[in-house]
């Protein structure tokens, strides 16, 4: 089945949009105000750069998933099983991150943190319990996020590896991020300590997403 004209181009644009959101996630936190204490973390909500970061995080899985669906559509001709199961796991990743960030944006920040700043001492005690307890919920969703992302990356990596030299480059990125995601998963449970250089490797993710955008745009030109 041939997809409509512009399908891959739309997916490519979403891949490039995910480059922007990923850069926001990597670098915006360097501009956050100091937040060492509970009270300072609550006050983060008042910082415009922090609110922009929250909205970037909320939008990120939407645009990223569209691009990954485009990749699955391309790979389905060569390796349909890998493409289908890969995009299913990426779908689980995206929905879990959407849920996590919706809860973070609305419940934690626009709800509890905003209420904490405008209420009396007795109500603050209850709200502080909600805010502290939320971290465990967020960590649980994070474990699901990184595990599903690892599986999707592994399957896409295998599918890419069966293609051209450029696709093998994309496979290399996929394999690397599959391994990193499993390391982060183990770190959630405290089973390993994540070395600082691991986070530096993650900073190559915008390049990976830019290359995926090029791959999708080129596919649209070839099949248009």
N, C-alpha and C positions, 0 to 999 in steps of 0.2 A: 504494500500500500504506500503510495506516494503522498507525502504530507504537503499541505498547502504552501504556496510561495511565501517566503518570509518567515517560516517556522523557525529555521535554524538561526536566521538573523536576529529574531526576537530573543532566542535563547542566548545568542552571543552578546547582545546588549545587556541582558541580565547578568551574564558572567562578568562583564566589565563593570556593571553597577556593584557587583559583589566585591570587586577589587576596591572600590571606594569605601564600602562599608567595612571591609576587613582592615583597611588602613586606619579607619576611625577606631576600630576596636583595639588595634595595636598601639596607636600613638596618643589618642585623646586622654587616656588616663594619666599621662605625664603632666597634664594641665589641671588635674583635680586639686582642690585645696587639701591641706593636711587632714587626715582622718584617722588618727591613732586611737581615739577614745570613742565610746558609744555615742556621746553627744555630738562629736565632730562628724561621725558617719551619718547621723540623722540630718545634720546641716548640709550634707552634700547635695541633698535634693534642691537646695536653693541656688546652686551653682549652674548657670546656663550651659557650661561645657559638659557637665555631668548629665544634664537632661538630654542634651544632644547625643551623648554617648548611649544613653538608654534607648532613644528612638532609633539610632543606628543599629544597635543590637537587635531590636525588635524587627526591623525591616530586613536584616541580613538573611535569615533563612528563607524568606519569601523569594528574593531574587536569586539566591544560590540554588534553590530547588528547581526553579524554572530552567536554569542552565544545565543542571544535572539530568533533568528529564530530556533535554535536547541531546545530551551525550548518549543517553540510553537509546533514544530513537535512532541515532547514527550507528551505535554498536549492535543493534538488534539484528542486523543483516548477517553479521559475522558470528556473533556469539549470543544468540537470543536468551539463553538461560542466564548467563552472567549479567547481561544487561537488565533483564527483568528483576532478578533477585537483588542486584546491586541497587537499582533505583528504589526498590521496596525498602531496603535498609536505609538508604538516603532519605526516603520519605519519613521513616520513623525518626531519624535524626532531626529532620527539619521540623516535624510536628512537635517533638519533645522540646526543641529549642524555642519554637514559637510559644509553647505553653509556659516554659520557664521564664521567658522574657516578658510575656504578658502579665504573669504574676508579679514579677519584679517591678515592672513599670506601673501597673495599676494598684495592686494590693500593697506592695511594700512601700512604694514611693508616693504616688498620688493619693494613696489611702492612709496607711499607718504612719509613715514619716510626716506627711502633711498634717495629720491629726495630732501627732505628738507635739508638733511645734505650736499648736494653737489650743492646747487643753490644760487642765489643772494637774496637780501632782498626783492625785489618786488615779486618774485615768491614764497618766503616763506609765504607771506601774504595769497595768495590763497591756498597754501598747508595746512596752519594752519586751514583754514575754513573747508577743507575736513576732516582733522584729528579730529577736534572738532565735526563736524557734524556726523562723523561715529559712535560716541558713541550712538546716538539715534537709528541708524539703528541696531547696535549690541544689544541694549536693546530690541528692537522690536522682533528680532529673539529669544532672550533669553526668552521672555514671551511665545512665541510659543513652545520653547524647553521644558521648565519646565511644561507647561500645558499638552503637549502631553505625556511627561514622567510620569506625575502623573496618567493619564488615563491608560496608559499601565501597570504601576505598580499596580494600583488598580485591573485591570482585571486579571493579572497574580496572584495577591495575592488571589483572590477569587478562582481561579482554583487550586492553590497549596493547599489551605485550605481543599479541598475535598480529599486530599491524606493522605500519611503516616505522622508519627510524624516529620520526617525530612523535609518533604514537608511543614508541618505547620510552621516549623522554617523559611523556605524560604518565606512562606506567610507573616510571621511577618516582615521580612525585607522589603518585597514589600509594605506592608501597611504603614510602617514607612516612606519609601521614597516617597510614594504617598502624605502623609500629608506634608512632608517637601517641596516637589515640589510645592504644592499649596500655602504654606506659601511664598516661593520665588516668585511665580507668583503675589501674592497680594503685595509683597514688591516692585515689579517693578513699580507699580502704586502709591506707597507711601501710600497705605491704612493701612499698618501695619509696625512696626519696627521689624526687624529680630533680636531676642536675639542672643548674641554671642555663647551661648551653642549649637545653632542649627548647626552651622558650625562644632562643635566638633562631633555631631552625624553623620554628613556626613563622617567623617573619618573612620567610620566602613564599608563604601562601598567596600573597597578592600576585606574585609572578606566575604561580601555577594557574590562578584563576584568569589572568590575562591571556595566557597561552591557550586555555580552554576556550576563551572567547574567540581567539584567532582561529582555532580549529573549527568551531561552529560556524563562523563567518565564511570560512573557506568552503565548508560543506554546503552552505546555502548557495554559494556561487556555482559550485559544481553541479548541484541538483536543481538550480533555479531555471 
